[in-house]
């Protein structure tokens, strides 16, 4: 999934194309799956206007792994639906954020192996910080402030953060994305859950971050250096 424009990155170039350790972020994300499963089929969902740019980047960086390019939709939900039209029956589908380039091939391979015994598999991490339920409020002056939500209590022992890739059987996830769009859909797991597809979980990875802001990019560069993943 690489159809966003990444406005929070503050760059004219969509964040998935920004270099990370000398390679586009999206290329690094795809390479993780190729390393985990050499015969994986890649469907890359992109903004229509940037498809030529991606082809040029692949050529420039000698990245010639076969891909099916799909145009993104008006929301992530619609982008995934577009991609699923290209997925054959009887497949295991891994849906991954194109800007999560730090996922390890080991986690991807482990998840593919687990899919022999479950219908949906979601990587999650426990929350280590204390959690507060707050909401953003705009005052009459235009100032934005955070305020407590009265009565809302969050227990960090039961709150986990979901990551990607999220894996599903193709028949299940295609049926799930046949539902009407709902604003409660925050990820693929929430779409599957509304279709009553049972979800299984696996421990995710601390470094499997989603690059959204310049700070995230700095962190990812530091991880590459620390882990010698150049």
VEXDREN-2710 file (C-alpha; in Angstrom, 1 decimal):
% VEXDREN-2710
k/r/px/py/pz
1/UNK/0.0/0.0/0.0
2/UNK/1.8/3.1/-1.3
3/UNK/-1.0/5.3/-2.6
4/UNK/-0.7/8.2/-0.1
5/UNK/0.9/11.5/-0.7
6/UNK/2.4/11.8/2.8
7/UNK/1.5/15.5/3.6
8/UNK/2.8/15.2/7.2
9/UNK/6.3/14.5/5.8
10/UNK/6.4/18.1/4.4
11/UNK/7.9/16.9/1.2
12/UNK/6.8/17.4/-2.4
13/UNK/7.8/13.9/-3.1
14/UNK/5.5/11.2/-1.6
15/UNK/7.2/9.7/1.4
16/UNK/7.2/6.2/-0.1
17/UNK/9.7/7.5/-2.7
18/UNK/12.0/9.3/-0.3
19/UNK/15.5/7.8/-0.1
20/UNK/16.3/5.7/3.1
21/UNK/19.9/4.6/3.2
22/UNK/20.2/5.2/-0.5
23/UNK/17.1/3.4/-1.6
24/UNK/13.5/4.5/-1.9
25/UNK/11.5/3.6/1.2
26/UNK/9.0/1.6/-0.9
27/UNK/11.8/-0.5/-2.5
28/UNK/13.1/-1.4/1.0
29/UNK/9.6/-2.5/2.1
30/UNK/9.2/-4.7/-1.0
31/UNK/12.6/-6.2/-0.6
32/UNK/11.7/-7.5/2.9
33/UNK/9.0/-9.7/1.4
34/UNK/11.2/-10.9/-1.5
35/UNK/13.9/-11.9/1.0
36/UNK/11.3/-13.7/3.1
37/UNK/9.6/-15.5/0.2
38/UNK/11.4/-15.5/-3.1
39/UNK/8.3/-16.3/-5.2
40/UNK/6.0/-13.8/-3.5
41/UNK/3.8/-11.9/-6.0
42/UNK/3.9/-8.1/-5.4
43/UNK/1.0/-5.8/-6.1
44/UNK/2.0/-2.2/-5.6
45/UNK/-0.7/0.4/-5.1
46/UNK/0.3/3.9/-6.1
47/UNK/-1.1/7.4/-6.8
48/UNK/-1.9/7.4/-10.5
49/UNK/0.2/10.5/-11.1
50/UNK/3.3/8.9/-9.6
51/UNK/3.3/5.6/-11.4
52/UNK/5.9/6.8/-14.0
53/UNK/8.0/8.2/-11.2
54/UNK/8.1/4.8/-9.5
55/UNK/9.1/3.0/-12.7
56/UNK/11.9/5.5/-13.2
57/UNK/13.1/4.9/-9.6
58/UNK/13.0/1.2/-10.0
59/UNK/15.2/1.5/-13.1
60/UNK/17.5/4.0/-11.5
61/UNK/18.0/1.7/-8.5
62/UNK/18.3/-1.5/-10.5
63/UNK/15.2/-2.9/-8.8
64/UNK/13.5/-5.1/-11.3
65/UNK/11.4/-7.4/-9.2
66/UNK/8.1/-8.0/-11.1
67/UNK/5.1/-6.0/-9.8
68/UNK/1.5/-5.5/-10.7
69/UNK/0.9/-1.7/-10.4
70/UNK/-2.6/-0.7/-9.2
71/UNK/-4.1/2.8/-9.0
72/UNK/-5.0/3.9/-5.5
73/UNK/-8.6/4.9/-4.5
74/UNK/-10.0/7.8/-2.6
75/UNK/-9.3/6.1/0.8
76/UNK/-7.0/3.3/1.9
77/UNK/-10.0/1.1/2.0
78/UNK/-10.7/1.7/-1.7
79/UNK/-7.0/1.3/-2.5
80/UNK/-6.9/-2.2/-0.9
81/UNK/-10.2/-3.1/-2.7
82/UNK/-8.6/-2.1/-6.0
83/UNK/-5.6/-4.3/-5.3
84/UNK/-7.7/-7.3/-4.2
85/UNK/-9.2/-7.4/-7.7
86/UNK/-5.8/-8.6/-8.9
87/UNK/-5.5/-11.4/-6.2
88/UNK/-6.3/-14.9/-7.3
89/UNK/-8.3/-17.4/-5.3
90/UNK/-6.6/-19.7/-2.9
91/UNK/-3.8/-17.3/-2.0
92/UNK/-2.5/-16.0/1.3
93/UNK/-2.6/-12.2/1.1
94/UNK/-0.2/-10.0/3.1
95/UNK/-1.3/-6.3/3.2
96/UNK/1.6/-4.1/4.2
97/UNK/2.2/-0.4/4.5
98/UNK/4.7/0.7/1.9
99/UNK/6.3/3.0/4.5
100/UNK/7.1/0.2/6.9
101/UNK/10.5/-0.7/5.5
102/UNK/12.0/-2.0/8.8
103/UNK/9.9/-5.1/9.1
104/UNK/12.3/-8.1/9.1
105/UNK/12.1/-11.0/6.6
106/UNK/12.1/-13.3/9.6
107/UNK/8.7/-11.9/10.9
108/UNK/7.2/-12.1/7.4
109/UNK/8.3/-15.7/6.9
110/UNK/7.1/-16.7/10.4
111/UNK/3.7/-15.1/9.6
112/UNK/3.4/-16.9/6.3
113/UNK/4.1/-20.2/8.1
114/UNK/1.5/-19.5/10.7
115/UNK/-1.2/-18.9/8.1
116/UNK/-1.4/-22.7/7.5
117/UNK/-3.4/-22.8/10.8
118/UNK/-5.4/-19.5/10.9
119/UNK/-7.5/-17.3/8.7
120/UNK/-6.1/-13.9/9.7
121/UNK/-2.9/-13.0/11.5
122/UNK/-2.1/-9.5/12.9
123/UNK/1.2/-8.4/14.4
124/UNK/0.8/-6.4/17.6
125/UNK/2.9/-4.8/20.3
126/UNK/2.0/-4.1/23.9
127/UNK/1.7/-0.5/25.1
128/UNK/4.6/0.3/27.4
129/UNK/3.6/3.8/28.3
130/UNK/0.7/4.9/30.5
131/UNK/-2.3/5.7/28.4
132/UNK/-4.6/8.7/28.6
133/UNK/-7.9/9.1/26.8
134/UNK/-8.0/12.7/25.5
135/UNK/-9.5/14.6/22.6
136/UNK/-8.4/17.6/20.6
137/UNK/-10.6/20.6/21.1
138/UNK/-10.5/23.9/19.1
139/UNK/-11.3/26.9/21.3
140/UNK/-13.2/30.0/20.0
141/UNK/-9.8/31.7/19.6
142/UNK/-8.7/29.0/17.2
143/UNK/-6.2/27.5/19.7
144/UNK/-6.1/23.7/19.7
145/UNK/-5.9/22.0/23.1
146/UNK/-6.1/18.4/24.4
147/UNK/-8.8/17.7/27.0
148/UNK/-9.5/14.6/29.1
149/UNK/-12.5/12.4/28.0
150/UNK/-14.5/12.1/31.2
151/UNK/-14.9/8.5/32.5
152/UNK/-12.7/7.0/29.8
153/UNK/-10.1/4.6/31.3
154/UNK/-7.5/2.7/29.2
155/UNK/-5.7/-0.3/30.6
156/UNK/-2.3/-0.7/28.9
157/UNK/-2.3/-4.4/29.9
158/UNK/-5.1/-4.9/27.3
159/UNK/-4.3/-2.3/24.7
160/UNK/-1.9/-3.3/21.9
161/UNK/-0.7/-1.5/18.8
162/UNK/-1.4/-3.1/15.5
163/UNK/1.2/-3.2/12.8
164/UNK/1.5/-4.6/9.3
165/UNK/1.8/-6.9/7.4
166/UNK/-1.7/-8.2/8.2
167/UNK/-2.3/-11.6/6.5
168/UNK/-5.5/-13.2/5.4
169/UNK/-6.9/-15.9/3.2
170/UNK/-7.8/-14.4/-0.1
171/UNK/-11.5/-15.5/-0.1
172/UNK/-12.0/-14.0/3.4
173/UNK/-10.4/-10.6/2.8
174/UNK/-12.1/-10.3/-0.6
175/UNK/-15.4/-10.9/1.0
176/UNK/-14.6/-8.5/3.8
177/UNK/-13.8/-5.7/1.3
178/UNK/-17.0/-6.4/-0.4
179/UNK/-18.7/-4.5/2.5
180/UNK/-19.6/-0.9/2.3
181/UNK/-17.0/1.6/3.5
182/UNK/-17.3/2.5/7.2
183/UNK/-15.3/5.2/9.0
184/UNK/-14.6/2.7/11.8
185/UNK/-12.2/0.8/9.4
186/UNK/-8.8/1.8/10.7
187/UNK/-6.9/-1.1/9.2
188/UNK/-7.5/-4.4/7.4
189/UNK/-8.1/-6.3/10.6
190/UNK/-11.0/-4.0/11.5
191/UNK/-12.5/-4.7/8.0
192/UNK/-12.1/-8.4/8.5
193/UNK/-13.5/-8.3/12.1
194/UNK/-16.8/-6.6/10.9
195/UNK/-17.2/-9.6/8.5
196/UNK/-16.8/-11.9/11.6
197/UNK/-13.5/-13.4/10.3
198/UNK/-11.6/-14.7/13.4
199/UNK/-8.4/-12.8/14.1
200/UNK/-5.2/-14.4/15.4
201/UNK/-2.2/-12.4/16.7
202/UNK/1.6/-12.6/16.7
203/UNK/4.1/-10.4/18.5
204/UNK/5.3/-7.6/16.2
205/UNK/8.6/-5.8/16.2
206/UNK/9.7/-2.6/17.9
207/UNK/11.6/-1.4/14.8
208/UNK/8.7/-2.0/12.4
209/UNK/7.8/1.6/12.4
210/UNK/5.6/3.5/10.0
211/UNK/7.5/6.4/8.5
212/UNK/5.1/9.4/8.6
213/UNK/7.1/12.4/9.8
214/UNK/10.7/13.6/9.3
215/UNK/11.4/12.4/12.9
216/UNK/10.4/8.9/11.8
217/UNK/12.8/9.1/8.9
218/UNK/15.6/10.1/11.2
219/UNK/14.8/7.1/13.4
220/UNK/14.7/4.7/10.5
221/UNK/18.2/6.0/9.3
222/UNK/19.5/5.4/12.8
223/UNK/18.1/1.8/12.9
224/UNK/19.7/1.0/9.5
225/UNK/23.0/2.1/10.9
226/UNK/22.6/0.3/14.2
227/UNK/21.5/-3.0/12.6
228/UNK/23.9/-2.6/9.7
229/UNK/21.0/-3.1/7.3
230/UNK/22.5/-1.1/4.5
END
